[in-house]
Amino acid sequence: MKNLIKKLHPNKYLIIGANAAGINAAKTLRRLDSNSRITIISKDKSVYSRCMLHRVLDGRCTS
């Protein structure tokens, strides 16, 4: 019965920021609560890894 209730009313999470910490939080939440609703809000227009941004800028990575 508890699982049925969770599927009908999943937990909702809001993450502010699509940086490495925000993406990691979303991945962890998905792993721990697969039926949850996760929303990420960011001022950036697309999600990217700032840790790997130098590879995109110097041409080593195209996506």
C-alpha positions in Angstrom: 0.0 0.0 0.0 2.8 2.4 0.8 4.4 1.9 -2.6 1.1 2.6 -4.3 0.7 5.9 -2.4 4.3 6.9 -3.4 3.5 6.2 -7.1 0.3 8.2 -7.0 1.9 11.1 -5.0 5.6 11.2 -5.8 7.9 13.4 -3.9 8.8 16.7 -5.6 12.3 18.2 -5.5 13.5 21.6 -6.7 17.1 22.2 -7.4 18.4 25.7 -7.9 21.4 25.7 -10.3 22.5 23.3 -13.0 26.1 23.3 -12.0 28.0 20.2 -11.0 26.5 20.1 -7.5 23.0 20.5 -8.9 23.4 17.8 -11.5 24.9 15.5 -8.8 22.0 16.2 -6.5 19.5 15.3 -9.2 21.4 12.0 -10.0 21.4 11.1 -6.3 17.8 11.9 -5.8 16.8 9.8 -8.8 18.9 6.9 -7.5 17.3 7.2 -4.0 13.7 8.0 -5.1 13.1 6.8 -8.6 9.4 7.9 -8.7 10.2 11.5 -7.6 9.6 14.6 -9.7 12.8 16.6 -10.0 13.0 20.2 -11.4 16.2 22.0 -12.0 16.1 25.8 -12.3 19.1 27.6 -13.7 19.9 31.0 -15.3 21.9 29.1 -17.9 20.1 28.1 -21.2 21.7 24.7 -21.3 23.2 22.2 -18.8 27.0 21.8 -19.1 29.9 20.7 -16.9 32.0 23.7 -15.9 34.7 21.2 -14.9 35.0 20.2 -18.6 34.4 23.6 -20.2 38.1 24.1 -20.9 38.0 21.1 -23.2 35.2 22.6 -25.2 36.9 26.0 -25.5 40.1 24.5 -26.7 38.4 22.2 -29.2 39.1 18.8 -27.6 35.4 18.2 -27.0 32.6 19.2 -29.2 29.6 18.4 -27.1 
